[in-house]
Amino acid sequence: MTETISHKLRLAACLLSILLSTMACASARAESLQVLHWWKSVSERRAVDLIALRLAESDIGWRDSMIPSGSGAGAGIVLRSRMLAKDAPEVAQVNGIVIRDWARLDLLLDLDAVAAAGKWDKQLLPTVADAIKSDGHVYAAPLGVHRMNTMFYNRKLLARLNLAVPETWAQFEQAAARLHQAGVVPLAQSSEPWQVTTLFEALVLSEGAEFHRDLFQRRNAAAYADPRLAAALQRLRGLKKWMGSPIVERSWDEGVRELADGRAAFMVMGDWAKGELVSRGLTVEEGFGCAAAPGTASYHLYNIDTLGMLATREPHRMAQEKLAALIMSPAVQNDYNQIKGSIPVLRNPALAKMDVCARASWKLFNSGPEALVPSLVHRMATEEVVRDAIVAEVHRYFLDDNAGVADTQRRLAAIARTFTKTK
């Protein structure tokens, strides 16, 4: 009897040991990173799922924290609130100048060791390499580059009406009149603030790349009184008649749906719209096409998607570094960007795997600094507080047909001047 009890106890101890060992292994495999981002559309989710799947192969989980907010304004607010509450995620989407600002507050882990091991200095396109650094250190892992001044068009609609893709805004007006007469909305457009300013940026860029830089990077006082700014504002208002009625606030992928369904002919949007069109079963060769927004063919108005590793939980550093290294692997770069609609950040990507839109974007981005113009809307050109104020002012002007052009120029100049004084 005693021997039987002893045997049972030994057996129970053995089983307990196995159970604890299994739980320990499971716990190791269950290591995960919470990632805060704003990718919500079908194609964006597929791109996120790709990274999550590849990360799982390293026994690291991707805990999704998606904050739907278009250009990321809402996600930024949530992230700041969570930082103050000491409840920050391990990883967050932080683009553009935000990387520098957060790095200087010691909120981001430096990825110097990962970058050195992966020879990022030799792998990355120079503009991307500069964008992820602050004070000489690497603070973000770059996912892909988007071109903002892209005009998408419905091929079947243009073919049916025998319309050419417009290269100037005057040509666009002629095509828009024909489309309107045929009962088609010429330009898919939302009244959402960042989407309005995305179109406005393209209009400013059609007045010249140096002018765009003077306004949004250098914040040159003379640029705000320039007749070219008046022309861009007037054209923005003039285009409203081609946007359908009423012009409602809707997500960008709803505009893509309107284009895909043949209810609209054109849309000016970042090339994530391409990823969404493809997810709806369309192809570049037949269903839709992409061109530069009128007057901007020589310029690449860019945004770089990046993930920063938050310096909040030291035990997660190894997993964070693995994610950063994974993002920069050629296989992930090529597959992710093909889904997302963007282009790889690499100097030598698999060009043969890119469609005609992506190849054109990559070649222009790699052509030299003269062609490259950082986006205001997506925090590449200026500080977030300035960006937010300019977006709000352009949106106010767009909604209020009684707002004067000259008055709007003065208000925009005041934004630039105020920030310069307090910098």
C-alpha positions in Angstrom: 0.0 0.0 0.0 2.8 2.4 1.0 4.7 1.4 -2.2 1.6 2.1 -4.3 1.1 5.6 -2.7 4.8 6.3 -3.2 4.6 5.3 -6.8 1.6 7.5 -7.4 3.3 10.4 -5.7 6.4 9.9 -7.9 4.1 9.7 -11.0 2.3 12.9 -10.0 5.6 14.7 -9.5 6.7 13.5 -12.9 3.5 14.7 -14.5 3.8 18.0 -12.7 7.4 18.4 -13.9 6.3 17.7 -17.5 3.4 20.1 -17.2 5.6 22.9 -15.7 8.2 22.3 -18.4 5.5 22.4 -21.1 4.1 25.6 -19.7 7.6 27.2 -19.6 8.1 26.3 -23.3 4.7 27.6 -24.2 5.4 30.8 -22.3 8.7 31.2 -24.2 6.8 30.6 -27.5 4.1 33.0 -26.4 6.4 36.0 -26.1 4.6 38.8 -28.0 4.8 42.4 -29.0 1.9 44.8 -28.9 2.0 46.9 -32.1 0.1 50.2 -32.3 -0.7 51.4 -35.8 -3.5 52.8 -38.0 -3.7 50.2 -40.9 -7.3 49.3 -41.2 -8.2 48.7 -44.9 -8.3 45.2 -46.5 -4.9 45.5 -48.2 -3.4 47.1 -45.1 -4.6 44.2 -42.9 -3.2 41.7 -45.4 0.2 43.5 -45.2 0.1 43.5 -41.4 -0.9 39.8 -41.3 2.1 39.0 -43.5 4.5 40.5 -41.0 2.7 38.9 -38.1 2.9 35.5 -39.8 6.7 35.8 -40.4 7.2 37.0 -36.9 5.4 34.0 -35.5 8.0 31.8 -37.2 10.5 33.2 -34.7 8.1 32.3 -31.9 7.1 35.9 -31.3 3.5 37.0 -31.3 2.0 40.2 -32.9 -0.6 41.6 -30.6 -2.6 44.0 -32.7 -3.5 47.5 -31.5 -5.1 49.2 -34.4 -6.4 52.8 -34.0 -8.4 53.8 -37.1 -7.4 57.3 -37.8 -6.6 57.9 -41.5 -3.3 59.7 -41.5 -2.5 58.6 -37.9 -3.6 61.6 -35.9 -5.8 59.6 -33.7 -3.2 56.9 -33.2 -0.7 59.5 -32.2 -3.0 60.9 -29.5 -3.7 57.4 -28.2 0.1 56.6 -28.1 0.9 59.8 -26.2 -1.9 59.1 -23.7 -0.6 55.6 -23.1 2.9 56.8 -22.7 1.7 59.2 -20.0 -0.2 56.4 -18.3 2.9 54.2 -18.4 1.0 51.7 -20.5 2.9 52.0 -23.8 2.9 49.2 -26.4 6.3 47.7 -27.3 6.1 48.8 -30.9 4.3 51.8 -32.6 4.0 53.3 -36.1 5.9 56.5 -35.9 6.6 58.3 -39.2 8.8 61.2 -40.2 10.0 63.9 -37.8 8.1 62.2 -35.0 11.0 59.7 -34.9 13.5 62.5 -34.1 11.2 64.1 -31.5 10.5 60.9 -29.7 14.1 59.7 -29.8 15.3 63.0 -28.2 12.9 62.3 -25.4 14.5 58.8 -24.9 11.2 57.1 -25.7 12.6 54.9 -28.5 15.2 52.2 -28.4 18.2 52.7 -30.6 18.5 50.0 -33.3 22.2 50.6 -34.0 23.2 47.0 -33.3 20.5 45.6 -35.6 21.4 48.1 -38.3 25.1 47.3 -38.1 24.5 43.5 -38.2 22.2 43.9 -41.2 24.4 46.4 -42.9 21.5 48.8 -43.2 23.9 51.6 -44.3 24.6 49.6 -47.5 21.1 48.2 -47.9 18.9 51.3 -47.5 18.1 54.1 -50.0 19.9 57.2 -48.6 16.8 59.2 -48.0 15.3 56.4 -46.0 18.5 55.9 -44.0 18.4 59.6 -43.0 14.7 59.5 -42.1 15.1 56.8 -39.4 18.0 58.5 -37.7 18.3 61.1 -34.9 21.7 62.5 -33.8 23.5 59.8 -35.7 21.6 56.8 -34.2 19.0 54.5 -35.8 15.6 54.6 -34.1 13.1 53.0 -36.4 12.7 50.1 -38.8 11.5 51.2 -42.3 8.7 49.3 -44.0 8.2 51.0 -47.3 8.0 54.2 -49.3 4.7 55.7 -50.6 4.3 58.2 -53.3 1.6 60.8 -52.4 1.2 62.6 -55.7 -0.3 59.7 -57.5 -3.4 60.0 -59.7 -5.3 56.7 -60.1 -7.8 56.3 -62.9 -10.4 53.9 -64.1 -9.1 52.5 -67.4 -12.5 51.4 -68.7 -14.2 54.7 -68.1 -11.5 56.6 -69.9 -11.5 54.2 -72.8 -15.3 54.3 -73.2 -15.2 58.1 -73.4 -12.0 58.1 -75.4 -10.2 60.3 -72.8 -6.5 60.5 -72.3 -4.8 60.7 -68.9 -4.4 64.4 -68.1 -0.9 65.7 -67.7 -1.9 69.2 -66.8 -4.7 70.6 -64.7 -6.1 72.3 -67.7 -6.4 68.9 -69.4 -8.0 67.5 -66.3 -10.7 70.2 -66.4 -11.5 69.2 -70.0 -11.7 65.5 -69.2 -13.8 66.3 -66.0 -16.4 68.2 -68.1 -16.8 65.2 -70.4 -17.1 62.8 -67.5 -19.6 65.0 -65.7 -21.7 65.2 -68.8 -21.6 61.4 -69.0 -22.9 61.1 -65.4 -19.6 60.1 -63.9 -18.0 61.8 -60.9 -14.6 63.1 -62.2 -12.7 63.1 -58.9 -13.2 60.8 -55.9 -12.6 63.0 -52.9 -13.4 63.0 -49.2 -13.8 66.1 -47.1 -11.7 64.5 -44.3 -9.0 67.0 -43.3 -5.9 65.0 -44.2 -7.4 63.8 -47.5 -8.2 67.4 -48.5 -4.7 68.5 -47.7 -3.3 65.5 -49.6 -4.9 66.9 -52.7 -3.8 70.4 -51.8 -0.2 69.2 -51.4 -0.3 67.9 -55.0 -1.6 71.2 -56.2 1.2 73.1 -54.4 3.7 70.6 -55.9 2.4 71.4 -59.4 3.6 74.9 -58.7 7.2 73.6 -58.2 9.1 71.4 -55.8 11.2 74.3 -54.4 8.0 76.2 -53.7 6.6 73.2 -51.8 9.8 73.1 -49.8 9.7 76.8 -49.1 6.2 76.6 -47.7 6.4 73.4 -45.6 10.0 72.7 -44.8 11.7 76.1 -44.7 8.5 78.0 -43.9 9.8 80.9 -45.8 7.6 84.0 -45.0 7.7 85.2 -48.6 6.3 81.9 -49.9 3.0 82.5 -48.1 2.4 85.7 -50.0 3.4 84.1 -53.3 0.8 84.1 -56.1 1.5 80.4 -56.6 -0.1 79.7 -53.2 -3.1 81.7 -54.2 -3.3 79.6 -57.4 -3.2 76.3 -55.5 -5.9 77.5 -53.1 -8.1 78.7 -56.0 -7.7 75.4 -57.9 -8.5 73.4 -54.7 -11.8 75.3 -54.5 -12.4 75.0 -58.3 -12.0 71.3 -58.2 -14.9 70.9 -55.8 -17.4 71.1 -58.6 -16.0 67.8 -59.9 -16.2 65.9 -56.6 -19.9 65.0 -56.7 -22.5 66.4 -54.3 -22.5 66.5 -51.4 -18.8 66.1 -50.6 -18.9 64.0 -47.5 -16.3 62.9 -45.0 -15.4 59.2 -45.6 -12.5 56.9 -45.3 -10.0 56.8 -48.2 -10.8 53.2 -49.1 -14.4 54.2 -49.7 -13.1 56.6 -52.4 -11.1 53.7 -53.8 -14.3 51.7 -54.0 -16.0 54.5 -55.9 -13.2 54.4 -58.4 -13.1 50.6 -58.7 -16.9 50.4 -59.3 -16.7 52.9 -62.1 -18.7 55.6 -60.3 -15.6 57.9 -60.3 -12.8 58.3 -62.9 -9.9 59.8 -61.0 -8.5 59.9 -57.5 -5.4 61.7 -56.1 -4.0 59.6 -53.2 -1.0 57.9 -51.8 -0.2 54.6 -53.6 -1.7 52.6 -50.8 -4.8 53.0 -52.9 -3.1 50.7 -55.4 -2.9 48.0 -52.8 -6.6 48.4 -52.1 -7.5 48.3 -55.8 -5.6 45.1 -56.2 -7.3 43.6 -53.2 -10.6 44.2 -54.9 -9.5 42.1 -57.9 -8.4 44.8 -60.3 -5.1 44.9 -62.1 -2.8 47.7 -63.2 -2.8 46.5 -66.8 -6.6 46.3 -67.2 -8.7 47.7 -64.3 -6.9 50.8 -63.3 -3.8 52.9 -64.1 -1.6 55.2 -62.1 0.1 58.4 -63.2 1.5 61.5 -61.5 -0.9 64.1 -60.4 -1.0 66.8 -63.2 2.1 68.9 -63.3 4.1 66.7 -60.8 5.6 64.0 -63.0 9.1 64.9 -62.1 8.6 64.8 -58.4 8.2 62.1 -55.7 6.1 63.4 -52.8 7.0 60.8 -50.3 6.0 59.2 -47.0 8.0 56.5 -45.3 6.2 54.0 -43.1 8.3 53.0 -40.1 7.9 51.1 -36.8 9.6 52.4 -33.7 10.5 50.2 -30.7 9.3 51.8 -27.5 11.9 52.0 -24.7 9.5 50.9 -22.0 10.1 47.2 -21.3 13.8 46.0 -21.4 12.8 42.3 -21.3 11.2 42.8 -24.8 14.3 44.2 -26.4 15.4 41.0 -28.0 12.0 40.5 -29.6 11.9 44.1 -30.7 15.2 43.7 -32.4 14.1 40.5 -34.1 11.1 42.4 -35.5 13.3 45.2 -36.8 15.7 42.8 -38.5 12.7 40.8 -40.0 11.2 44.0 -41.5 14.5 44.7 -43.3 14.8 41.2 -44.8 14.5 41.3 -48.6 11.7 38.6 -48.6 9.5 40.7 -46.3 10.4 43.9 -48.1 9.3 42.6 -51.4 6.2 40.7 -50.3 4.9 43.4 -47.8 5.2 46.3 -50.3 3.6 44.3 -53.1 0.5 43.9 -50.9 0.6 47.5 -49.4 1.1 49.3 -52.7 4.4 50.9 -51.6 8.0 50.3 -52.7 10.8 48.6 -50.8 13.3 50.8 -48.9 16.2 48.8 -50.4 18.8 49.9 -52.9 18.5 46.6 -54.8 14.9 45.3 -54.5 13.4 42.7 -56.8 12.4 45.0 -59.6 11.0 42.1 -61.6 8.4 41.5 -59.0 7.1 45.1 -59.1 4.2 46.3 -61.3 4.7 49.2 -63.6 3.5 51.7 -61.0 5.9 50.5 -58.4 8.9 50.4 -60.8 8.2 54.0 -61.9 8.0 55.1 -58.2 11.2 53.3 -57.2 13.2 54.6 -60.1 12.1 58.2 -59.5 12.7 57.9 -55.7 16.2 56.6 -56.6 16.9 59.3 -59.2 18.4 61.9 -56.9 17.5 64.5 -54.3 16.0 67.0 -56.8 13.0 64.7 -57.3 12.3 64.0 -53.7 9.8 66.1 -51.7 8.8 65.1 -48.2 5.1 65.1 -47.5 3.5 67.7 -45.1 0.5 65.6 -44.4 2.4 62.6 -43.4 4.9 64.3 -41.1 7.9 64.1 -43.3 8.3 67.8 -43.9 7.7 69.6 -40.6 6.9 69.2 -36.9 3.6 67.7 -36.0 2.2 70.8 -34.4 2.8 72.8 -37.5 1.4 70.1 -39.7 -1.8 69.9 -37.6 -2.4 73.6 -37.8 -1.8 73.8 -41.6 -4.1 70.8 -42.2 -6.8 72.5 -40.1 -6.5 75.8 -41.9 -6.6 74.2 -45.4 -9.7 72.2 -44.3 -11.4 75.3 -43.0 -10.8 77.0 -46.4 -12.1 74.0 -48.3 -15.4 73.8 -46.3 -16.1 77.5 -46.3 -16.6 79.0 -49.8 -16.7 82.4 -48.2 -13.2 82.1 -46.8 -11.0 84.4 -48.8 -7.8 83.3 -50.6 -5.7 86.2 -49.4 -7.0 85.8 -45.8 -6.1 82.1 -45.9 -2.6 82.9 -47.1 -2.2 85.3 -44.2 -3.5 82.7 -41.7 -1.1 80.1 -43.0 1.8 82.6 -42.8 0.8 83.3 -39.2 1.1 79.6 -38.4 4.6 79.4 -39.9 5.6 82.6 -38.2 4.3 81.7 -34.7 6.1 78.4 -34.8 9.4 80.0 -35.9 9.2 82.4 -33.0 8.6 79.7 -30.4 11.0 77.1 -31.8 
